[in-house]
Amino acid sequence: MRWPELLGKNGAAAKATIEKENPEVTAEILTSGRVGPPNFCCNRVFVIVDTHGNVTNIPTIG
């Protein structure tokens, strides 16, 4: 599952939207350039944000 409509939106709002639309996943906010765990996880979504807190990558489960 992907959330392309959240690109450019506020990271905290994106996290809330993802967790509301799919309560089975946990969204984690990461700053652009920071690397998350390399393993795939079917109940995790990384929300990558810039220094202004806006989503820079399309949030995707994994």
PDB file of N, CA, C and O in Angstrom, chain B, residues numbered from 101:
ATOM      1  N   MET B 101       0.851  -1.171   0.000  1.00  0.00           N
ATOM      2  CA  MET B 101       0.000   0.000   0.000  1.00  0.00           C
ATOM      3  C   MET B 101       0.895   1.231   0.000  1.00  0.00           C
ATOM      4  O   MET B 101       1.930   1.264   0.665  1.00  0.00           O
ATOM      5  N   ARG B 102       0.479   2.241  -0.757  1.00  0.00           N
ATOM      6  CA  ARG B 102       1.238   3.485  -0.878  1.00  0.00           C
ATOM      7  C   ARG B 102       0.307   4.675  -0.669  1.00  0.00           C
ATOM      8  O   ARG B 102      -0.905   4.564  -0.854  1.00  0.00           O
ATOM      9  N   TRP B 103       0.874   5.802  -0.286  1.00  0.00           N
ATOM     10  CA  TRP B 103       0.116   7.025  -0.061  1.00  0.00           C
ATOM     11  C   TRP B 103       0.739   8.186  -0.841  1.00  0.00           C
ATOM     12  O   TRP B 103       1.301   9.092  -0.225  1.00  0.00           O
ATOM     13  N   PRO B 104       0.656   8.187  -2.183  1.00  0.00           N
ATOM     14  CA  PRO B 104       1.259   9.258  -2.978  1.00  0.00           C
ATOM     15  C   PRO B 104       0.625  10.623  -2.718  1.00  0.00           C
ATOM     16  O   PRO B 104       1.268  11.651  -2.929  1.00  0.00           O
ATOM     17  N   GLU B 105      -0.611  10.645  -2.267  1.00  0.00           N
ATOM     18  CA  GLU B 105      -1.296  11.912  -2.006  1.00  0.00           C
ATOM     19  C   GLU B 105      -0.704  12.667  -0.818  1.00  0.00           C
ATOM     20  O   GLU B 105      -1.020  13.838  -0.610  1.00  0.00           O
ATOM     21  N   LEU B 106       0.159  12.002  -0.031  1.00  0.00           N
ATOM     22  CA  LEU B 106       0.765  12.643   1.138  1.00  0.00           C
ATOM     23  C   LEU B 106       2.090  13.331   0.827  1.00  0.00           C
ATOM     24  O   LEU B 106       2.650  14.011   1.687  1.00  0.00           O
ATOM     25  N   LEU B 107       2.589  13.164  -0.374  1.00  0.00           N
ATOM     26  CA  LEU B 107       3.847  13.801  -0.778  1.00  0.00           C
ATOM     27  C   LEU B 107       3.714  15.318  -0.637  1.00  0.00           C
ATOM     28  O   LEU B 107       2.788  15.916  -1.184  1.00  0.00           O
ATOM     29  N   GLY B 108       4.637  15.933   0.094  1.00  0.00           N
ATOM     30  CA  GLY B 108       4.621  17.375   0.311  1.00  0.00           C
ATOM     31  C   GLY B 108       3.791  17.825   1.500  1.00  0.00           C
ATOM     32  O   GLY B 108       3.830  18.999   1.868  1.00  0.00           O
ATOM     33  N   LYS B 109       3.042  16.917   2.106  1.00  0.00           N
ATOM     34  CA  LYS B 109       2.205  17.256   3.263  1.00  0.00           C
ATOM     35  C   LYS B 109       3.036  17.232   4.546  1.00  0.00           C
ATOM     36  O   LYS B 109       4.168  16.747   4.551  1.00  0.00           O
ATOM     37  N   ASN B 110       2.476  17.749   5.617  1.00  0.00           N
ATOM     38  CA  ASN B 110       3.120  17.732   6.922  1.00  0.00           C
ATOM     39  C   ASN B 110       3.300  16.289   7.392  1.00  0.00           C
ATOM     40  O   ASN B 110       2.374  15.484   7.294  1.00  0.00           O
ATOM     41  N   GLY B 111       4.488  15.962   7.902  1.00  0.00           N
ATOM     42  CA  GLY B 111       4.805  14.597   8.308  1.00  0.00           C
ATOM     43  C   GLY B 111       3.916  14.051   9.411  1.00  0.00           C
ATOM     44  O   GLY B 111       3.500  12.893   9.356  1.00  0.00           O
ATOM     45  N   ALA B 112       3.621  14.871  10.414  1.00  0.00           N
ATOM     46  CA  ALA B 112       2.773  14.416  11.517  1.00  0.00           C
ATOM     47  C   ALA B 112       1.355  14.134  11.025  1.00  0.00           C
ATOM     48  O   ALA B 112       0.726  13.164  11.448  1.00  0.00           O
ATOM     49  N   ALA B 113       0.861  14.978  10.137  1.00  0.00           N
ATOM     50  CA  ALA B 113      -0.474  14.765   9.564  1.00  0.00           C
ATOM     51  C   ALA B 113      -0.475  13.509   8.698  1.00  0.00           C
ATOM     52  O   ALA B 113      -1.447  12.753   8.699  1.00  0.00           O
ATOM     53  N   ALA B 114       0.614  13.287   7.956  1.00  0.00           N
ATOM     54  CA  ALA B 114       0.728  12.094   7.114  1.00  0.00           C
ATOM     55  C   ALA B 114       0.725  10.836   7.979  1.00  0.00           C
ATOM     56  O   ALA B 114       0.057   9.856   7.651  1.00  0.00           O
ATOM     57  N   LYS B 115       1.470  10.865   9.078  1.00  0.00           N
ATOM     58  CA  LYS B 115       1.513   9.724  10.006  1.00  0.00           C
ATOM     59  C   LYS B 115       0.111   9.412  10.516  1.00  0.00           C
ATOM     60  O   LYS B 115      -0.302   8.252  10.536  1.00  0.00           O
ATOM     61  N   ALA B 116      -0.617  10.442  10.927  1.00  0.00           N
ATOM     62  CA  ALA B 116      -1.973  10.252  11.443  1.00  0.00           C
ATOM     63  C   ALA B 116      -2.899   9.681  10.368  1.00  0.00           C
ATOM     64  O   ALA B 116      -3.718   8.808  10.655  1.00  0.00           O
ATOM     65  N   THR B 117      -2.774  10.168   9.142  1.00  0.00           N
ATOM     66  CA  THR B 117      -3.608   9.686   8.037  1.00  0.00           C
ATOM     67  C   THR B 117      -3.344   8.215   7.763  1.00  0.00           C
ATOM     68  O   THR B 117      -4.277   7.427   7.613  1.00  0.00           O
ATOM     69  N   ILE B 118      -2.069   7.850   7.697  1.00  0.00           N
ATOM     70  CA  ILE B 118      -1.691   6.461   7.417  1.00  0.00           C
ATOM     71  C   ILE B 118      -2.241   5.528   8.489  1.00  0.00           C
ATOM     72  O   ILE B 118      -2.839   4.499   8.176  1.00  0.00           O
ATOM     73  N   GLU B 119      -2.038   5.886   9.745  1.00  0.00           N
ATOM     74  CA  GLU B 119      -2.478   5.028  10.845  1.00  0.00           C
ATOM     75  C   GLU B 119      -4.002   4.979  10.962  1.00  0.00           C
ATOM     76  O   GLU B 119      -4.548   3.991  11.453  1.00  0.00           O
ATOM     77  N   LYS B 120      -4.693   6.026  10.520  1.00  0.00           N
ATOM     78  CA  LYS B 120      -6.158   6.012  10.518  1.00  0.00           C
ATOM     79  C   LYS B 120      -6.678   5.125   9.388  1.00  0.00           C
ATOM     80  O   LYS B 120      -7.607   4.341   9.583  1.00  0.00           O
ATOM     81  N   GLU B 121      -6.067   5.256   8.196  1.00  0.00           N
ATOM     82  CA  GLU B 121      -6.514   4.480   7.039  1.00  0.00           C
ATOM     83  C   GLU B 121      -6.177   2.999   7.162  1.00  0.00           C
ATOM     84  O   GLU B 121      -6.900   2.149   6.643  1.00  0.00           O
ATOM     85  N   ASN B 122      -5.073   2.690   7.853  1.00  0.00           N
ATOM     86  CA  ASN B 122      -4.672   1.296   8.023  1.00  0.00           C
ATOM     87  C   ASN B 122      -4.181   1.096   9.456  1.00  0.00           C
ATOM     88  O   ASN B 122      -2.987   1.228   9.722  1.00  0.00           O
ATOM     89  N   PRO B 123      -5.088   0.781  10.380  1.00  0.00           N
ATOM     90  CA  PRO B 123      -4.718   0.628  11.785  1.00  0.00           C
ATOM     91  C   PRO B 123      -3.749  -0.524  12.060  1.00  0.00           C
ATOM     92  O   PRO B 123      -3.233  -0.647  13.171  1.00  0.00           O
ATOM     93  N   GLU B 124      -3.502  -1.360  11.061  1.00  0.00           N
ATOM     94  CA  GLU B 124      -2.574  -2.484  11.224  1.00  0.00           C
ATOM     95  C   GLU B 124      -1.112  -2.063  11.094  1.00  0.00           C
ATOM     96  O   GLU B 124      -0.217  -2.857  11.384  1.00  0.00           O
ATOM     97  N   VAL B 125      -0.856  -0.817  10.659  1.00  0.00           N
ATOM     98  CA  VAL B 125       0.523  -0.377  10.471  1.00  0.00           C
ATOM     99  C   VAL B 125       0.889   0.712  11.471  1.00  0.00           C
ATOM    100  O   VAL B 125       0.031   1.406  12.017  1.00  0.00           O
ATOM    101  N   THR B 126       2.184   0.833  11.689  1.00  0.00           N
ATOM    102  CA  THR B 126       2.737   1.910  12.495  1.00  0.00           C
ATOM    103  C   THR B 126       3.575   2.778  11.575  1.00  0.00           C
ATOM    104  O   THR B 126       4.458   2.281  10.877  1.00  0.00           O
ATOM    105  N   ALA B 127       3.302   4.064  11.573  1.00  0.00           N
ATOM    106  CA  ALA B 127       4.080   4.994  10.759  1.00  0.00           C
ATOM    107  C   ALA B 127       5.169   5.612  11.629  1.00  0.00           C
ATOM    108  O   ALA B 127       4.918   6.025  12.761  1.00  0.00           O
ATOM    109  N   GLU B 128       6.381   5.668  11.081  1.00  0.00           N
ATOM    110  CA  GLU B 128       7.514   6.253  11.791  1.00  0.00           C
ATOM    111  C   GLU B 128       8.054   7.405  10.963  1.00  0.00           C
ATOM    112  O   GLU B 128       8.306   7.251   9.768  1.00  0.00           O
ATOM    113  N   ILE B 129       8.232   8.557  11.592  1.00  0.00           N
ATOM    114  CA  ILE B 129       8.762   9.723  10.897  1.00  0.00           C
ATOM    115  C   ILE B 129      10.283   9.701  10.984  1.00  0.00           C
ATOM    116  O   ILE B 129      10.856   9.593  12.068  1.00  0.00           O
ATOM    117  N   LEU B 130      10.930   9.807   9.817  1.00  0.00           N
ATOM    118  CA  LEU B 130      12.391   9.871   9.735  1.00  0.00           C
ATOM    119  C   LEU B 130      12.782  11.120   8.960  1.00  0.00           C
ATOM    120  O   LEU B 130      12.120  11.491   7.991  1.00  0.00           O
ATOM    121  N   THR B 131      13.856  11.764   9.388  1.00  0.00           N
ATOM    122  CA  THR B 131      14.375  12.913   8.657  1.00  0.00           C
ATOM    123  C   THR B 131      15.104  12.432   7.418  1.00  0.00           C
ATOM    124  O   THR B 131      15.812  11.426   7.456  1.00  0.00           O
ATOM    125  N   SER B 132      14.928  13.153   6.317  1.00  0.00           N
ATOM    126  CA  SER B 132      15.589  12.811   5.059  1.00  0.00           C
ATOM    127  C   SER B 132      17.087  12.637   5.291  1.00  0.00           C
ATOM    128  O   SER B 132      17.717  13.459   5.957  1.00  0.00           O
ATOM    129  N   GLY B 133      17.649  11.577   4.744  1.00  0.00           N
ATOM    130  CA  GLY B 133      19.066  11.283   4.919  1.00  0.00           C
ATOM    131  C   GLY B 133      19.327  10.267   6.012  1.00  0.00           C
ATOM    132  O   GLY B 133      20.382   9.632   6.027  1.00  0.00           O
ATOM    133  N   ARG B 134      18.390  10.103   6.921  1.00  0.00           N
ATOM    134  CA  ARG B 134      18.525   9.102   7.982  1.00  0.00           C
ATOM    135  C   ARG B 134      18.061   7.758   7.436  1.00  0.00           C
ATOM    136  O   ARG B 134      17.056   7.683   6.728  1.00  0.00           O
ATOM    137  N   VAL B 135      18.773   6.728   7.756  1.00  0.00           N
ATOM    138  CA  VAL B 135      18.457   5.397   7.245  1.00  0.00           C
ATOM    139  C   VAL B 135      17.721   4.601   8.312  1.00  0.00           C
ATOM    140  O   VAL B 135      18.152   4.526   9.462  1.00  0.00           O
ATOM    141  N   GLY B 136      16.601   4.009   7.906  1.00  0.00           N
ATOM    142  CA  GLY B 136      15.843   3.148   8.810  1.00  0.00           C
ATOM    143  C   GLY B 136      16.390   1.739   8.753  1.00  0.00           C
ATOM    144  O   GLY B 136      17.327   1.474   8.000  1.00  0.00           O
ATOM    145  N   PRO B 137      15.833   0.834   9.524  1.00  0.00           N
ATOM    146  CA  PRO B 137      16.266  -0.564   9.499  1.00  0.00           C
ATOM    147  C   PRO B 137      16.144  -1.144   8.087  1.00  0.00           C
ATOM    148  O   PRO B 137      15.183  -0.842   7.380  1.00  0.00           O
ATOM    149  N   PRO B 138      17.101  -1.968   7.673  1.00  0.00           N
ATOM    150  CA  PRO B 138      17.104  -2.494   6.302  1.00  0.00           C
ATOM    151  C   PRO B 138      16.080  -3.599   6.050  1.00  0.00           C
ATOM    152  O   PRO B 138      15.814  -3.942   4.898  1.00  0.00           O
ATOM    153  N   ASN B 139      15.511  -4.151   7.103  1.00  0.00           N
ATOM    154  CA  ASN B 139      14.587  -5.278   6.921  1.00  0.00           C
ATOM    155  C   ASN B 139      13.188  -4.810   6.522  1.00  0.00           C
ATOM    156  O   ASN B 139      12.722  -3.755   6.951  1.00  0.00           O
ATOM    157  N   PHE B 140      12.526  -5.625   5.686  1.00  0.00           N
ATOM    158  CA  PHE B 140      11.147  -5.352   5.284  1.00  0.00           C
ATOM    159  C   PHE B 140      10.225  -5.710   6.439  1.00  0.00           C
ATOM    160  O   PHE B 140      10.409  -6.735   7.096  1.00  0.00           O
ATOM    161  N   CYS B 141       9.252  -4.878   6.678  1.00  0.00           N
ATOM    162  CA  CYS B 141       8.279  -5.147   7.738  1.00  0.00           C
ATOM    163  C   CYS B 141       6.900  -4.776   7.201  1.00  0.00           C
ATOM    164  O   CYS B 141       6.668  -3.625   6.829  1.00  0.00           O
ATOM    165  N   CYS B 142       5.997  -5.733   7.160  1.00  0.00           N
ATOM    166  CA  CYS B 142       4.687  -5.530   6.533  1.00  0.00           C
ATOM    167  C   CYS B 142       3.731  -4.679   7.359  1.00  0.00           C
ATOM    168  O   CYS B 142       2.612  -4.409   6.922  1.00  0.00           O
ATOM    169  N   ASN B 143       4.152  -4.255   8.540  1.00  0.00           N
ATOM    170  CA  ASN B 143       3.272  -3.404   9.341  1.00  0.00           C
ATOM    171  C   ASN B 143       3.952  -2.095   9.751  1.00  0.00           C
ATOM    172  O   ASN B 143       3.650  -1.521  10.798  1.00  0.00           O
ATOM    173  N   ARG B 144       4.881  -1.635   8.896  1.00  0.00           N
ATOM    174  CA  ARG B 144       5.611  -0.398   9.183  1.00  0.00           C
ATOM    175  C   ARG B 144       5.648   0.464   7.929  1.00  0.00           C
ATOM    176  O   ARG B 144       5.800  -0.032   6.812  1.00  0.00           O
ATOM    177  N   VAL B 145       5.504   1.765   8.144  1.00  0.00           N
ATOM    178  CA  VAL B 145       5.626   2.737   7.059  1.00  0.00           C
ATOM    179  C   VAL B 145       6.568   3.831   7.536  1.00  0.00           C
ATOM    180  O   VAL B 145       6.356   4.423   8.594  1.00  0.00           O
ATOM    181  N   PHE B 146       7.609   4.097   6.754  1.00  0.00           N
ATOM    182  CA  PHE B 146       8.492   5.216   7.064  1.00  0.00           C
ATOM    183  C   PHE B 146       7.964   6.455   6.359  1.00  0.00           C
ATOM    184  O   PHE B 146       7.714   6.437   5.154  1.00  0.00           O
ATOM    185  N   VAL B 147       7.797   7.529   7.118  1.00  0.00           N
ATOM    186  CA  VAL B 147       7.395   8.818   6.569  1.00  0.00           C
ATOM    187  C   VAL B 147       8.656   9.678   6.585  1.00  0.00           C
ATOM    188  O   VAL B 147       9.087  10.146   7.639  1.00  0.00           O
ATOM    189  N   ILE B 148       9.241   9.881   5.407  1.00  0.00           N
ATOM    190  CA  ILE B 148      10.493  10.631   5.290  1.00  0.00           C
ATOM    191  C   ILE B 148      10.158  12.108   5.116  1.00  0.00           C
ATOM    192  O   ILE B 148       9.406  12.481   4.215  1.00  0.00           O
ATOM    193  N   VAL B 149      10.724  12.949   5.991  1.00  0.00           N
ATOM    194  CA  VAL B 149      10.427  14.381   5.955  1.00  0.00           C
ATOM    195  C   VAL B 149      11.700  15.203   5.783  1.00  0.00           C
ATOM    196  O   VAL B 149      12.799  14.748   6.102  1.00  0.00           O
ATOM    197  N   ASP B 150      11.531  16.432   5.270  1.00  0.00           N
ATOM    198  CA  ASP B 150      12.650  17.364   5.133  1.00  0.00           C
ATOM    199  C   ASP B 150      12.806  18.165   6.427  1.00  0.00           C
ATOM    200  O   ASP B 150      12.141  17.876   7.422  1.00  0.00           O
ATOM    201  N   THR B 151      13.675  19.158   6.411  1.00  0.00           N
ATOM    202  CA  THR B 151      13.933  19.955   7.614  1.00  0.00           C
ATOM    203  C   THR B 151      12.733  20.805   8.024  1.00  0.00           C
ATOM    204  O   THR B 151      12.689  21.314   9.144  1.00  0.00           O
ATOM    205  N   HIS B 152      11.763  20.961   7.130  1.00  0.00           N
ATOM    206  CA  HIS B 152      10.543  21.708   7.444  1.00  0.00           C
ATOM    207  C   HIS B 152       9.417  20.788   7.914  1.00  0.00           C
ATOM    208  O   HIS B 152       8.327  21.255   8.245  1.00  0.00           O
ATOM    209  N   GLY B 153       9.683  19.467   7.943  1.00  0.00           N
ATOM    210  CA  GLY B 153       8.689  18.506   8.401  1.00  0.00           C
ATOM    211  C   GLY B 153       7.715  18.054   7.335  1.00  0.00           C
ATOM    212  O   GLY B 153       6.682  17.463   7.648  1.00  0.00           O
ATOM    213  N   ASN B 154       8.038  18.329   6.058  1.00  0.00           N
ATOM    214  CA  ASN B 154       7.160  17.935   4.955  1.00  0.00           C
ATOM    215  C   ASN B 154       7.632  16.635   4.317  1.00  0.00           C
ATOM    216  O   ASN B 154       8.833  16.396   4.194  1.00  0.00           O
ATOM    217  N   VAL B 155       6.690  15.803   3.915  1.00  0.00           N
ATOM    218  CA  VAL B 155       6.974  14.488   3.341  1.00  0.00           C
ATOM    219  C   VAL B 155       7.708  14.639   2.001  1.00  0.00           C
ATOM    220  O   VAL B 155       7.261  15.365   1.113  1.00  0.00           O
ATOM    221  N   THR B 156       8.854  13.932   1.875  1.00  0.00           N
ATOM    222  CA  THR B 156       9.675  14.035   0.664  1.00  0.00           C
ATOM    223  C   THR B 156       9.643  12.786  -0.205  1.00  0.00           C
ATOM    224  O   THR B 156      10.021  12.841  -1.375  1.00  0.00           O
ATOM    225  N   ASN B 157       9.196  11.661   0.348  1.00  0.00           N
ATOM    226  CA  ASN B 157       9.107  10.404  -0.399  1.00  0.00           C
ATOM    227  C   ASN B 157       7.704   9.840  -0.215  1.00  0.00           C
ATOM    228  O   ASN B 157       7.067  10.065   0.814  1.00  0.00           O
ATOM    229  N   ILE B 158       7.230   9.113  -1.210  1.00  0.00           N
ATOM    230  CA  ILE B 158       5.900   8.509  -1.096  1.00  0.00           C
ATOM    231  C   ILE B 158       5.930   7.439  -0.005  1.00  0.00           C
ATOM    232  O   ILE B 158       6.671   6.463  -0.125  1.00  0.00           O
ATOM    233  N   PRO B 159       5.137   7.604   1.057  1.00  0.00           N
ATOM    234  CA  PRO B 159       5.092   6.585   2.107  1.00  0.00           C
ATOM    235  C   PRO B 159       4.565   5.257   1.552  1.00  0.00           C
ATOM    236  O   PRO B 159       3.539   5.209   0.874  1.00  0.00           O
ATOM    237  N   THR B 160       5.300   4.179   1.862  1.00  0.00           N
ATOM    238  CA  THR B 160       4.977   2.848   1.361  1.00  0.00           C
ATOM    239  C   THR B 160       5.178   1.838   2.478  1.00  0.00           C
ATOM    240  O   THR B 160       6.132   1.948   3.248  1.00  0.00           O
ATOM    241  N   ILE B 161       4.302   0.865   2.576  1.00  0.00           N
ATOM    242  CA  ILE B 161       4.482  -0.187   3.577  1.00  0.00           C
ATOM    243  C   ILE B 161       5.776  -0.933   3.288  1.00  0.00           C
ATOM    244  O   ILE B 161       6.085  -1.245   2.138  1.00  0.00           O
ATOM    245  N   GLY B 162       6.516  -1.209   4.332  1.00  0.00           N
ATOM    246  CA  GLY B 162       7.733  -1.975   4.171  1.00  0.00           C
ATOM    247  C   GLY B 162       8.786  -1.472   5.066  1.00  0.00           C
ATOM    248  O   GLY B 162       9.898  -2.002   5.070  1.00  0.00           O
TER     249      GLY B 162
END
